[in-house]
Amino acid sequence: MTSILDWVLERAARVAPGQLGAALDELRPGLAEGFGGPFNGQERRLDAVRDMFAAIPFAVVVETGTFRATTTMLLRDLTAAPIVTVEVNPRYYYYARRRISQAQNISLLRGNSPGVLRSIAADAKWNCGPAFFYLDAHWRADLPLVAELTAIAQGWRSYVVLIDDFRVPDDPGYTYDDYGEYAGPGCYWARRAWRDQDGNVHYSRPRRFCN
Ligand SMILES: C[S@@+](CC[C@H](N)C(=O)[O-])C[C@H]1O[C@@H](n2cnc3c(N)ncnc32)[C@H](O)[C@@H]1O
């Protein structure tokens, strides 16, 4: 019975205008979990983020792809730095707006992430020190990643970028999305991080990988 109701609510939310769709989504509390919790429920990624926040005094946090604001709310607990999160879809935008309304110092912007990044790069509020970017605005065939990275590289001097979901070539347990032709050619450097029994974090030497 519940699943039939879920199906009906999902269908209705998809065709409803954004605000109504978001209100219908609120009838299903489980949706607040997003894709299995903050950072898709990937605990090692969360550990790595915690370590970065402990080591680097980020002045701002920027997320692209808010969805249910699941990771946004966790980021709020991890740091006191102002957070800005960007969502293009009206249904998710209005859902997230209600959810973050009780939280401190989170700005939700509606729009296409590369354009929003370019505009906030010119705003001293969001460009005033080391920035942490969580790039998660991937959805079906639309992959704004290259344009997002270009906007960041051109706009900020000091930053860390965490890309969701990125392939870790020697870790088959690390799931990722494959956008095929949309990924575009390119190379990147990556390091593996792991924790020893005493809780110390170690990093491998950087290795270069190409698509
Ligand atoms: C994988 S979900 C984000 C999950 C969320 N960050 C979390 O951790 O719970 C991807 C979101 O990105 C949004 N999105 C896709 N393309 C976008 C774009 N170009 N600009 C802004 N948001 C975008 C989608 O509407 C969707 O809500």
The ligand as a MOL file (V3000), in Angstrom:
LIG
                    3D

  0  0  0     0  0            999 V3000
M  V30 BEGIN CTAB
M  V30 COUNTS 27 29 0 0 0
M  V30 BEGIN ATOM
M  V30 1 C 23.4290 13.7270 -7.1910 0
M  V30 2 S 22.2800 14.9950 -6.8270 0 CHG=1
M  V30 3 C 23.0570 15.9300 -5.5470 0
M  V30 4 C 23.0350 15.2320 -4.2010 0
M  V30 5 C 23.4230 16.1210 -3.0290 0
M  V30 6 N 24.6220 16.9030 -3.2870 0
M  V30 7 C 23.6610 15.2470 -1.8260 0
M  V30 8 O 24.8310 14.9730 -1.4990 0
M  V30 9 O 22.7040 14.7800 -1.2280 0 CHG=-1
M  V30 10 C 22.4830 16.0330 -8.2050 0
M  V30 11 C 21.6860 17.3290 -8.1290 0
M  V30 12 O 22.2980 18.2510 -9.0220 0
M  V30 13 C 21.2850 19.0090 -9.6300 0
M  V30 14 N 21.8690 19.5350 -10.8670 0
M  V30 15 C 22.1210 18.8880 -12.0190 0
M  V30 16 N 22.6950 19.6900 -12.9090 0
M  V30 17 C 22.8310 20.9030 -12.3040 0
M  V30 18 C 23.3770 22.1570 -12.7180 0
M  V30 19 N 23.8990 22.3140 -13.9370 0
M  V30 20 N 23.3490 23.1830 -11.8290 0
M  V30 21 C 22.8400 23.0250 -10.5840 0
M  V30 22 N 22.3090 21.8540 -10.1380 0
M  V30 23 C 22.3010 20.8110 -10.9830 0
M  V30 24 C 20.1530 18.0130 -9.8480 0
M  V30 25 O 18.9080 18.6620 -10.0470 0
M  V30 26 C 20.2270 17.2080 -8.5570 0
M  V30 27 O 19.4030 17.7490 -7.5710 0
M  V30 END ATOM
M  V30 BEGIN BOND
M  V30 1 1 1 2
M  V30 2 1 2 3
M  V30 3 1 2 10
M  V30 4 1 3 4
M  V30 5 1 4 5
M  V30 6 1 5 6
M  V30 7 1 5 7
M  V30 8 2 7 8
M  V30 9 1 7 9
M  V30 10 1 10 11
M  V30 11 1 11 12
M  V30 12 1 11 26
M  V30 13 1 12 13
M  V30 14 1 13 14
M  V30 15 1 13 24
M  V30 16 1 14 15
M  V30 17 1 14 23
M  V30 18 2 15 16
M  V30 19 1 16 17
M  V30 20 1 17 18
M  V30 21 2 17 23
M  V30 22 1 18 19
M  V30 23 2 18 20
M  V30 24 1 20 21
M  V30 25 2 21 22
M  V30 26 1 22 23
M  V30 27 1 24 25
M  V30 28 1 24 26
M  V30 29 1 26 27
M  V30 END BOND
M  V30 END CTAB
M  END
